[in-house]
Amino acid sequence: MAIAQSFLNMMGSKLKVESEYGKGSEFSFDLEQKVVKWEPVGEFETAIKRFVSEREHYQVKFIAPKARILVVDDTEVNLKVFVSLLSKTEMEIETADSGDACIALFKRNPYDLIFLDHMMPDKDGIETIKEMKKCTDTPNQRTPVICLTANAVSGMREMYIEAGFDDYLTKPIDTGRLESMLLAYLPPDMVEEVTEEEEAPEVVHSILVVADDVEFLKKAREWLGDSYNVVAVKSKEQVISYLQKHEAELILLDSDIKDLTGLEKEKILQDNYTKMSRDEITSQVNKFFCRRSMKGDST
């Protein structure tokens, strides 16, 4: 925090803190920045929607319905995320929220693989695995144990192996690395490869919205962003700069924007959009792409 405040001081700002007992703290700051180029650098909302879409289309590489694993972490949210990441593998996944709970299950139930968090209160992961290694009355004497850790610095793997772990996996958990770890340590006869199903790529049309009303531009991104890739700009200079490097299938031009020349007329819809409702604008856009699709089918 001291380092962050030092940087902010050099930039003429300061760190603000708002805290509420029992709920947490919010840290924020304000920075004045000069606009070097007006060309849009990207749309966060579009990027996050693309990320979510890719996550939704994620397909597991394998299933292991006969495998049984144990995941140990003192944070309930982490356990839920871990189970969710592996839900499609059909593995039986048991969880424990402390070192003592882990040891109790370790003595009683057979597992094919165990994931054990390092930093836990009362009894941390290293203390827990040392106690596990001393157990003789357990069906898991040969079960691999993977350390879950936020420490990604050099030399950590050697430290964890020396402590008794077979390997380690850094947090936050990456699905690909987690799958690779499972494939490396689960018995091969338990793993069934999943054939990837090819899906037709979803076509997302691009729209450039041009208006000098900033509030309207925000609404337009919100109204159309669920179905289209929307970029919003407020000046002729921004339009020209954007179209020099990017392609727009449709340009929604507010009637207040004048003297824009050199654009492909068949891609332009111009109207008093700042006065129109969400349904009216959405209807125009949908009809435009519907007509274009029908023309494409007929050629």
Number of C-alpha atoms within 10 A of each C-alpha: 7 8 8 10 15 13 13 16 12 9 13 10 15 17 16 11 10 9 10 8 6 6 7 8 10 10 10 9 11 12 10 8 7 6 7 6 9 14 16 13 9 10 13 9 15 17 12 11 14 13 11 12 12 11 10 9 9 10 14 18 17 19 18 21 14 12 19 19 19 21 22 25 24 19 13 13 10 17 18 11 13 20 17 10 16 17 14 15 19 14 18 16 17 17 22 20 18 21 26 15 13 23 17 13 17 21 16 12 14 16 21 19 22 24 21 31 27 25 17 19 10 11 14 18 27 20 14 21 22 13 13 20 14 10 15 10 10 18 14 22 16 11 17 17 22 24 25 22 19 14 15 12 7 8 9 14 18 13 12 19 15 10 14 17 23 17 18 24 21 15 13 12 16 12 14 10 12 16 16 11 15 17 16 10 16 18 13 10 9 16 19 13 10 12 10 10 7 6 7 6 6 7 8 11 13 18 22 21 23 27 22 16 13 13 10 18 21 11 13 23 21 13 17 17 17 13 13 16 20 25 22 23 20 17 14 17 12 17 21 16 14 19 13 9 8 9 11 17 13 21 23 21 19 20 14 15 16 9 7 12 9 7 12 10 10 10 14 16 17 13 15 13 22 18 11 12 12 14 10 11 19 16 11 13 18 13 11 15 14 12 11 13 11 10 10 9 8 6 5
